[in-house]
Amino acid sequence: MKNKTGRYSVYIRPIQIAFDLLIINLLVLICMRSAMNNIGYHSIVSVFWLIISYYTGYYEVYRYTKEVEIFGKLLKQFFFTSLITFAYAGYMYKQVNTQEVGWYIFSSFVLVALLKYSIYIFLKKYRLLYGGNFRNVVIVGNGKSAEELEHFFNNNLDYGYHLIQIFNLKTNKKEELEACKNFVVAHKIDEIYASLHSLSNNEIDDLIHFADNNLKTIKFLPDSKNTFLRNLAVEYYDYLPIISLRTIPLDVAVNKRLKRIFDIVFSLVVILGILSWITPIIAILIRLESKGPVIFKQKRNGLNYEEFYCYKFRSMHLNPYADLEQVQKNDPRITKIGKILRKTSIDELPQFLNVLLGVMSVVGPRPHMVSHTEIYAKSVDKFMVRHFIQPGITGLAQINGFRGEVETETDIINRVKYDIFYLENWTLLLDIKIVFTTILNTIKGEKKAY
């Protein structure tokens, strides 16, 4: 018998809401029997749970939602729920056992999180093993984006997309588009992915009209991977819609402050906990092997393309090419102690001083030396976009294999791609994930750490 295409998905969210409400209400009986076991609190926590979830998008979890995004939604939901709980307790009771309330919030968070992730993982396994809860899709058009989407659908079956047909529009476009429409209706296709690279404005309008009138979801692929369109923002001037190229979360004041607090706390921990005692040891080892300063400083471009001095432990012999040539594998300029420093990334530790001074961040696009920045600005499309935010000690590009020497043009193009994705999709949880991944990669050892 042929599997259904996820028609019971509509019941998943109501079931999860019911179980969440059951958990947070039952735990009141278990954890807070002496204080808040009354109909008033049960009613208030249930109503506010639903209101908060609506405004935070707590239940807006889709097959393409990442695990870290789910965790972020959990944190938001329980932050506001905790505020309501403590506010109610403080208003209704003169003396409240904060240990009871804290245990209630913690146990609720753990159980609700287990439920949410269990459903998420179960659906992934269900799609992968049994072919259920899937969407039938077609791709219309050709180009780099269409090829990459085809590869994604074929290699990520747990997302629940079945690629049924590709209409590449390379022969007779008009006939293929008509055949596509007939195919979509006849084979009960759920979603159409159309490449803007292959379609005219009239053809796009025609496909939208067809999808709307046949209750099909239509999504569009950008003209090229190099357009980097990730977060188009629609604003309204009176009733006129205006589309901005991108939104940058770190332009929002509260996000900027949050990231700065994280930077200050993390850099102080590293400076006081590691740099304070390791610097004298490194200084002695560096000076024993070669003459010159312990700290190497180099001009680099940061936020808004402004120049600043980036600090590192000196890992090379003094040479006139330090500001002009990137370090290469087996570079004769690198000292013996320098090889160890670079391999373990200890040479980067003084950059936490840059972070504390506010010219760098713990996470962000890696800054390049000024001479290379000028070259890349002219030769690499969208390179300058990286300078909309502060540079970082580590970044999304670095944990994805694009750190160190730029050996080919593909290296710098991919680095820019990841940097732009980061600045358009920043969250504090993404920063934390990048930091932990960087630490793990350093412990395991990286191929390009030289």
C-alpha positions in Angstrom: 0.0 0.0 0.0 1.4 3.4 -0.9 2.3 5.7 2.0 0.4 8.9 2.6 2.3 12.1 2.2 2.1 13.4 5.7 -1.6 14.2 5.8 -1.7 13.5 9.6 0.9 16.2 10.2 -1.8 18.6 11.0 -2.5 16.7 14.2 1.1 16.7 15.5 1.0 20.3 16.8 -2.3 20.1 18.7 -1.1 16.8 20.3 2.2 18.4 21.3 0.3 21.4 22.8 -1.9 19.1 24.8 1.0 17.1 26.2 3.0 20.3 27.0 0.0 21.7 29.0 -0.4 18.3 30.7 3.3 18.3 31.8 3.4 21.9 33.1 0.1 21.4 35.0 0.9 18.0 36.5 4.3 19.2 37.7 2.6 21.9 39.7 1.0 19.2 41.7 4.3 17.4 42.2 6.7 20.3 42.7 4.7 23.1 44.2 2.0 21.5 46.4 2.5 23.9 49.2 2.2 27.1 47.2 0.5 27.3 43.9 -1.7 24.2 43.6 -4.9 26.0 42.8 -7.2 26.6 39.9 -6.0 30.2 39.5 -2.4 29.3 38.7 -3.4 26.3 36.5 -5.5 28.6 34.4 -3.0 31.5 34.3 0.0 29.3 33.4 -2.0 27.4 30.7 -3.4 30.6 29.1 0.0 32.4 29.2 1.8 29.3 27.8 -0.4 29.5 24.7 0.0 33.3 24.4 3.7 33.2 24.8 4.1 30.3 22.3 2.1 32.3 19.7 4.3 35.3 20.0 7.6 33.4 20.2 6.7 31.0 17.4 7.5 28.1 19.8 5.4 25.6 17.8 6.7 26.8 14.5 9.0 23.9 14.0 9.3 22.5 10.5 11.2 19.6 8.8 14.0 21.9 7.9 14.3 23.6 11.4 17.7 23.0 13.0 18.1 21.5 16.5 19.8 24.7 17.7 16.8 26.8 16.7 14.5 24.4 18.6 16.7 24.9 21.7 16.4 28.7 21.2 12.6 28.4 21.1 12.6 26.4 24.3 14.8 29.0 26.1 12.5 31.8 25.0 9.3 30.0 26.0 10.6 29.1 29.5 12.1 32.5 30.1 8.7 34.2 29.8 6.9 31.3 31.6 9.4 31.7 34.5 8.6 35.4 34.7 4.9 34.7 34.9 5.4 32.0 37.5 7.6 34.2 39.8 5.3 37.2 39.3 2.2 35.2 40.3 4.0 33.6 43.3 5.2 37.0 44.5 1.7 38.6 44.2 -0.3 35.8 45.8 2.0 34.7 48.6 4.0 36.5 51.2 6.5 33.6 51.5 7.2 31.4 48.5 9.6 28.5 48.5 11.9 29.6 45.7 13.5 26.1 45.7 10.1 24.6 44.8 9.5 27.1 42.0 13.0 26.6 40.6 12.7 22.9 40.7 9.3 23.2 39.0 10.7 25.3 36.2 13.7 23.1 35.7 11.8 19.8 35.6 9.2 21.3 33.3 11.9 22.5 30.9 13.6 19.1 30.9 10.4 17.1 30.3 9.0 19.5 27.6 12.4 19.6 25.9 12.5 15.7 25.9 9.1 15.6 24.4 9.8 18.2 21.7 13.1 16.6 20.6 11.6 13.1 20.7 8.9 14.2 18.3 11.4 15.9 16.1 13.8 12.9 16.0 10.9 10.4 15.7 9.6 12.2 12.6 13.1 12.2 11.0 13.4 8.5 11.6 9.9 7.8 10.5 10.5 9.6 7.2 13.9 7.8 6.7 12.8 4.3 7.6 9.2 4.1 6.6 8.8 6.8 4.0 6.0 8.5 5.9 5.4 12.2 6.6 7.0 13.2 3.3 6.3 15.8 0.6 6.4 15.1 -3.1 8.3 17.8 -4.9 9.4 18.8 -8.4 12.1 21.1 -9.6 11.5 23.5 -12.5 14.5 25.0 -14.2 18.2 24.6 -14.3 21.4 26.2 -13.0 23.7 25.8 -10.0 20.9 26.3 -7.4 18.7 23.7 -9.0 21.6 21.2 -9.1 22.4 21.8 -5.5 18.8 21.4 -4.4 18.5 18.1 -6.3 21.6 16.9 -4.5 20.1 18.1 -1.1 16.8 16.3 -1.7 18.5 13.0 -2.8 21.0 13.0 0.1 18.8 14.2 3.0 15.9 11.8 3.0 15.2 12.4 6.7 13.9 15.9 5.8 11.0 14.2 4.2 11.1 15.5 0.6 10.7 13.1 -2.3 12.0 14.5 -5.5 9.7 13.0 -8.1 10.7 14.9 -11.3 12.9 17.6 -12.7 11.8 19.8 -15.6 15.0 21.5 -16.6 13.4 23.6 -19.4 16.4 23.1 -21.7 14.5 21.9 -24.8 11.1 23.5 -25.4 10.4 25.7 -22.4 6.8 26.4 -23.2 5.9 22.7 -23.7 7.9 21.6 -20.6 6.1 24.2 -18.4 2.8 22.9 -19.6 3.9 19.3 -19.0 5.0 20.3 -15.5 1.6 21.7 -14.7 -0.1 18.5 -15.9 2.4 16.3 -14.0 1.9 18.3 -10.7 -1.9 17.8 -10.9 -1.8 14.1 -12.0 0.8 13.0 -9.5 -0.5 15.0 -6.5 2.7 17.0 -6.1 2.9 19.0 -2.9 5.6 21.6 -3.6 7.1 23.2 -6.7 10.7 24.6 -6.5 11.3 26.9 -9.5 14.7 28.4 -10.5 14.6 32.1 -11.2 17.6 31.5 -13.4 15.4 29.8 -16.0 12.1 31.8 -15.9 10.9 35.1 -17.3 8.7 37.4 -15.2 5.6 36.3 -17.1 6.5 32.6 -16.6 7.0 33.2 -12.9 3.6 35.0 -12.7 2.0 32.1 -14.6 3.5 29.5 -12.2 2.3 31.4 -9.2 -1.2 31.7 -10.6 -1.2 27.9 -11.3 0.1 27.0 -7.8 -2.5 29.3 -6.1 -5.4 27.9 -8.1 -4.4 24.3 -7.5 -3.5 24.6 -3.8 0.2 23.8 -4.4 3.1 25.4 -2.5 5.6 27.2 -4.8 9.1 28.3 -3.7 11.8 30.0 -5.7 15.5 29.5 -6.0 17.8 32.6 -6.4 19.3 33.2 -9.7 22.7 32.1 -8.5 24.4 30.9 -5.3 26.5 34.0 -5.4 23.5 36.3 -4.9 23.6 35.2 -1.2 19.9 36.2 -0.7 19.1 34.8 2.8 16.9 37.3 4.6 14.9 39.5 2.3 13.0 42.0 4.4 9.7 43.5 3.3 8.8 47.0 4.7 5.8 49.1 3.9 6.0 52.8 3.0 2.3 53.6 3.5 0.8 50.8 1.4 3.8 50.4 -0.9 5.9 47.2 -0.2 9.7 47.8 -0.3 12.1 44.8 -0.3 15.5 45.3 1.4 18.3 43.1 0.3 19.0 41.7 3.7 18.4 42.0 7.4 21.3 42.0 9.9 20.2 40.9 13.4 23.2 42.6 14.9 21.8 46.0 13.8 19.2 45.5 16.5 20.4 47.3 19.7 19.3 44.5 22.1 21.2 41.8 19.9 24.3 44.0 19.8 24.3 44.4 23.6 23.7 40.7 24.1 26.7 39.8 21.8 28.9 42.4 23.5 28.1 41.0 27.0 28.9 37.5 25.7 32.2 38.9 24.3 33.2 40.7 27.5 32.4 37.7 29.8 34.1 35.1 27.5 37.2 37.2 26.8 37.6 38.0 30.6 37.4 34.3 31.3 40.1 33.5 28.8 42.4 36.5 29.7 42.2 35.8 33.5 42.0 32.1 33.3 44.5 31.3 30.6 46.3 34.3 29.1 47.4 35.7 32.5 49.7 32.7 33.3 50.5 31.3 29.9 51.9 34.6 28.5 55.1 34.6 30.5 55.8 31.0 29.5 55.2 31.6 25.8 57.2 34.8 26.0 60.3 33.0 27.4 60.0 30.2 24.7 59.6 32.7 21.9 62.6 34.9 23.0 64.8 31.8 23.6 64.4 30.8 19.9 64.5 34.2 18.1 64.9 37.9 18.6 61.9 40.2 18.4 58.7 41.2 20.2 56.6 38.5 21.9 53.4 40.0 20.6 53.0 40.4 16.9 50.6 43.1 15.8 49.2 43.5 12.2 46.9 46.0 10.7 43.6 44.4 9.5 40.2 45.7 8.4 37.3 45.4 10.8 33.8 46.9 11.2 32.9 49.4 8.5 36.3 48.6 6.9 38.2 50.5 9.6 41.7 49.5 10.3 42.9 48.1 13.7 45.8 46.3 15.1 45.2 42.5 15.5 47.4 40.9 18.2 48.9 37.4 18.1 51.9 35.6 19.8 54.7 35.9 17.3 55.2 32.6 15.5 57.6 33.7 12.8 61.1 35.0 12.5 61.2 38.8 11.8 60.8 39.3 8.1 59.7 42.0 5.7 56.9 40.0 4.1 54.8 39.4 7.3 52.2 42.0 6.2 52.2 40.9 2.5 52.3 37.1 2.3 50.1 34.6 3.9 51.6 31.7 5.8 51.9 28.6 3.7 52.4 24.9 4.6 56.0 24.3 5.7 56.7 28.0 5.6 60.4 28.6 6.5 59.6 31.8 8.3 57.8 29.9 11.1 59.8 29.1 14.2 59.8 25.8 16.0 57.8 27.1 18.9 55.7 28.9 16.3 54.6 25.6 14.7 53.3 24.4 18.0 51.5 27.7 18.7 49.8 27.7 15.3 48.9 24.0 15.4 47.2 24.5 18.7 45.8 28.0 17.9 47.5 29.3 21.0 49.0 32.1 18.9 45.4 33.5 18.6 44.9 34.0 22.3 46.0 37.6 22.5 43.1 38.5 20.2 40.9 38.3 23.3 42.5 41.6 24.2 41.1 42.9 20.9 37.7 41.5 21.9 37.9 43.3 25.3 38.8 46.5 23.6 35.8 46.2 21.4 37.4 46.1 17.9 36.8 42.3 17.5 34.2 39.8 18.6 34.7 36.2 19.8 32.7 35.0 16.7 32.6 36.8 13.4 34.2 36.9 9.9 38.0 36.4 10.2 39.8 39.7 9.4 42.4 39.7 6.6 45.6 41.7 6.4 45.0 45.0 4.7 46.9 44.2 1.5 44.8 41.0 1.0 41.6 42.8 1.8 42.2 45.3 -1.0 42.8 42.5 -3.5 39.7 40.5 -2.5 37.5 43.6 -2.4 38.2 44.0 -6.1 38.1 40.3 -7.2 35.5 38.6 -5.0 31.9 39.4 -5.3 30.2 40.5 -2.0 33.5 40.4 -0.1 32.9 43.8 1.5 29.6 42.7 3.0 31.6 40.9 5.7 32.5 44.3 7.1 29.0 45.1 8.2 29.8 43.4 11.5 32.8 43.1 13.7 35.5 40.5 12.8 35.9 37.5 15.0 38.6 35.1 16.4 36.6 32.2 14.9 33.7 32.0 12.6 31.2 29.9 10.7 33.6 29.6 7.7 36.4 28.4 10.0 34.4 25.5 11.5 33.4 24.4 8.0 36.9 23.9 6.8 37.8 27.4 5.4 40.4 28.6 7.8 44.0 29.5 7.3 45.6 29.9 3.9 43.5 30.8 0.9 44.9 28.3 -1.6 42.3 28.7 -4.4 39.6 31.2 -5.4 37.0 28.7 -4.2 38.4 29.0 -0.6 37.7 32.7 -0.4 34.4 32.5 -2.2 33.1 29.9 0.3 34.5 31.8 3.2 32.5 34.9 2.1 29.4 32.7 1.6 29.6 31.4 5.2 30.4 34.9 6.6 27.4 36.4 4.9 25.1 33.6 6.0 26.4 34.2 9.6 25.7 38.0 9.6 22.2 37.5 8.2 21.3 34.6 10.6 23.1 35.5 13.8 21.8 34.2 17.1 23.6 33.9 20.4 23.1 30.1 20.3 24.9 30.1 16.9 27.8 31.9 18.5 27.9 29.3 21.3 27.7 26.5 18.8 30.6 27.9 16.8 32.8 28.4 19.9 32.2 24.8 21.1 32.9 23.4 17.6 36.1 25.5 17.4 37.3 24.0 20.7 36.5 20.5 19.5 38.2 21.0 16.2 41.3 22.4 18.0 41.5 19.4 20.3 41.1 17.0 17.3 43.6 18.9 15.2 42.9 20.6 11.9 44.4 20.0 8.5 45.0 23.7 7.8 46.3 24.7 11.2 49.8 25.6 10.2 
